[in-house]
Amino acid sequence: MTERKDQLAANLAKVEERIAAACAAAGRAREEVTLIVVTKTYPASDVRVLCELGVRHVAENRDQDAAPKAAACADLPLTWHFVGQLQTNKVRSVVGYADFVQSVDRSRLVAALSREAVRAGREVGCLLQVALDADESGRGARGGVAPEGVPELADLVAGSPGLRLDGLMTVAPLTGPYAGREQAAFERLMDLSTDLRRAHPAANMVSAGMSSDLEQAVAAGATHVRIGTAVLGVRAGLG
Ligand SMILES: *Cc1c(COP(=O)(O)O)cnc(C)c1O
């Protein structure tokens, strides 16, 4: 194995151990939690190595980086998740490779996603990004819809051609009442998921937890964790 492959294998093993331990502590089966590796800022060669090591779900947050990377890895059996704030002028490109968009947070974006998914003949899995730090504007600092806005946006996605409503996503807030209280934030997301599933039973994905808080997310009931740094290393600059 190359040095990079050794390193990624060792990091993946550590993350796998953490997920397994968190599942055991929560009395959950390991299969209930899917690992998504966030490959943003890292090259397509790393994505390829991760795939060789058994990773099947990868995530990106910027279309400019993700589009060429996904094209370079089009031969691999990977599921691509888009997890970044998404401008409507990038939607056509994102729909070209993303199997899931986890950052759906406004009706204009839903309309654009639906239009482009239909045009491309694709079905895009949608997760609503919930902002637990939303202010009076109803939006969070890093995107997301306020909890109050979830039912209406969910109905809109569910009724949009080319889109499939799959669940909810959040990022633990850095400000507001949930700052520093990751587990409470993730438990709130689970409550919102329970409400959502009354109206949309199939929308059962709960995407929460990153490198620093995956244990709290698994304890709260997350079905998907999004791990970047703990697998690939600390990113240079903003990522
Ligand atoms: C970067 C990112 C992650 C991964 O964060 P790490 O702390 O590197 O594990 C997860 N979710 C989103 C939305 C991200 O942008």
The ligand as an SDF file (V2000), in Angstrom:
LIG
                    3D

 15 15  0  0  0  0  0  0  0  0999 V2000
  -17.0930   19.7190    6.2120 C   0  0  0  0  0  0  0  0  0  0  0  0
  -18.4180   19.2080    6.6010 C   0  0  0  0  0  0  0  0  0  0  0  0
  -18.5310   18.0330    7.3630 C   0  0  0  0  0  0  0  0  0  0  0  0
  -17.3450   17.2650    7.8960 C   0  0  0  0  0  0  0  0  0  0  0  0
  -16.7240   17.9830    8.9280 O   0  0  0  0  0  0  0  0  0  0  0  0
  -15.4690   17.3980    9.7420 P   0  0  0  0  0  0  0  0  0  0  0  0
  -15.4560   18.2010   10.9840 O   0  0  0  0  0  0  0  0  0  0  0  0
  -14.2740   17.6430    8.8750 O   0  0  0  0  0  0  0  0  0  0  0  0
  -15.7070   15.9660    9.9790 O   0  0  0  0  0  0  0  0  0  0  0  0
  -19.8100   17.5830    7.6450 C   0  0  0  0  0  0  0  0  0  0  0  0
  -20.9160   18.2380    7.2090 N   0  0  0  0  0  0  0  0  0  0  0  0
  -20.8300   19.3570    6.4710 C   0  0  0  0  0  0  0  0  0  0  0  0
  -22.0920   20.0290    6.0360 C   0  0  0  0  0  0  0  0  0  0  0  0
  -19.5960   19.8840    6.1410 C   0  0  0  0  0  0  0  0  0  0  0  0
  -19.5280   21.0000    5.4230 O   0  0  0  0  0  0  0  0  0  0  0  0
  1  2  1  0
  2  3  1  0
  2 14  2  0
  3  4  1  0
  3 10  2  0
  4  5  1  0
  5  6  1  0
  6  7  2  0
  6  8  1  0
  6  9  1  0
 10 11  1  0
 11 12  2  0
 12 13  1  0
 12 14  1  0
 14 15  1  0
M  END
$$$$
